[in-house]
C-alpha cells in the first residue's frame, strides 16, 4: 500500500471526527474528491430533478471528471488536514 493510499484512508477516518461540521459546499467537495479518488470518473445516471442532494453530489463529482485518482486523493487529504487545523 502506498503512502498516499494510507494517508487517504486515514483522512477518510479523520473526516468523521472533525471539530465542527463543514459547510455544504465543503461537504460536497469532500464527497466529490473521495469518490474521484476511490472510484474514478462519475458513473451511473444522474439522479432525478427532485433528488436535490443526489443531484448536487452527482454534479460535484462530475466536475472532477478526468482528474487522476492520485491527484484527487492528495487534494482530499490536504482538505481534511486543513479542516482539522
CORURSUL-V836654 format. One record per run of one state. SS is the DSSP state (2 for helix, 1 for strand, 0 for the rest). FROM is the first residue (numbers start at 1). LEN is the number of residues. If there is no record, write none. Layout:
BEGIN
ss,from,len
SS,FROM,LEN
SS,FROM,LEN
END
This chain:
BEGIN
ss,from,len
0,1,2
2,3,15
0,18,6
2,24,16
0,40,12
2,52,11
0,63,6
2,69,16
0,85,1
END
